[in-house]
Amino acid sequence: MLLSVDRSEATAEQSLSFDVIAAVAEQEGVDPVDLEPPEYDALYDVINPEALDALFAARENGRDRPTGRVEFPFCGYHVVVTSEGDVDVSPLE
């Protein structure tokens, strides 16, 4: 799997980085755990997964971070992640 995280005990709230992998896997018609090199790009080769997860996470004092979005290419798709937790995946043009 592209993230070095054991997802066998997944919670209702996934990380944004896992949501990116899941969204691309859905587009590819594969299970997220099958979305790994060498057939697919590694997410960490494109963006730091921990930084992506932390970017829109609540601050240590519990306050929300400002709104925003991050866009990047991944596995032939244009990925948009928003501060609301939305992940949009569309084919690269």
C-alpha positions in Angstrom: 0.0 0.0 0.0 1.2 3.5 -0.7 1.0 4.6 2.9 3.1 2.8 5.4 0.1 2.6 7.7 -1.8 -0.5 8.8 -5.4 0.2 7.8 -6.7 -3.2 9.1 -8.5 -1.4 11.9 -9.8 1.5 9.9 -12.0 4.0 11.7 -14.9 5.9 10.4 -12.7 9.0 9.8 -9.9 8.2 7.4 -7.0 10.5 6.7 -7.0 12.8 3.7 -4.1 10.9 2.2 -5.9 7.6 2.4 -9.0 9.3 0.9 -6.8 10.3 -2.1 -5.6 6.7 -2.5 -9.2 5.4 -2.2 -10.5 7.9 -4.8 -7.9 7.1 -7.3 -8.4 3.4 -6.7 -12.1 3.8 -7.3 -11.4 5.5 -10.6 -9.0 2.6 -11.5 -11.4 0.0 -10.4 -9.0 -1.6 -7.9 -8.8 -2.0 -4.2 -6.9 0.8 -2.4 -4.3 -1.8 -1.1 -3.6 -2.8 -4.7 -2.7 0.8 -5.7 1.0 0.5 -5.2 4.3 0.6 -7.1 5.5 -0.4 -9.6 2.2 -0.4 -11.4 1.1 2.9 -9.8 2.9 5.9 -8.5 3.6 6.1 -4.7 1.7 9.0 -3.1 4.8 10.0 -1.1 6.6 10.5 -4.4 4.1 13.3 -5.3 3.2 14.8 -1.9 4.1 14.2 1.7 1.1 12.2 3.1 1.7 13.4 6.6 1.9 17.0 5.6 -1.3 16.6 3.5 -3.1 15.1 6.6 -1.8 17.8 8.9 -2.5 20.7 6.5 -6.3 20.9 7.2 -6.3 19.1 10.6 -7.5 21.0 13.6 -4.8 23.0 15.4 -3.5 21.8 18.7 -5.8 24.3 20.4 -8.8 22.8 18.7 -9.4 25.7 16.3 -10.0 24.9 12.6 -7.4 25.9 10.1 -8.2 28.4 7.4 -10.0 27.2 4.3 -8.1 26.3 1.2 -7.3 23.6 -1.3 -4.3 21.6 -2.6 -4.0 20.4 -6.1 -1.5 17.9 -7.5 -1.2 15.2 -10.2 -1.2 11.6 -9.0 -1.4 8.3 -11.1 -2.6 10.1 -14.2 -5.3 12.1 -12.3 -5.7 15.7 -11.2 -6.4 15.6 -7.5 -8.0 18.4 -5.5 -8.2 18.2 -1.7 -10.1 20.9 0.1 -10.2 22.0 3.7 -13.7 20.6 4.0 -12.2 17.2 3.5 -13.4 16.7 -0.1 -11.3 14.8 -2.5 -12.0 15.3 -6.2 -10.2 13.2 -8.8 -10.4 13.8 -12.5 -8.3 12.5 -15.5 -5.3 14.7 -16.4 -5.8 16.5 -19.6 
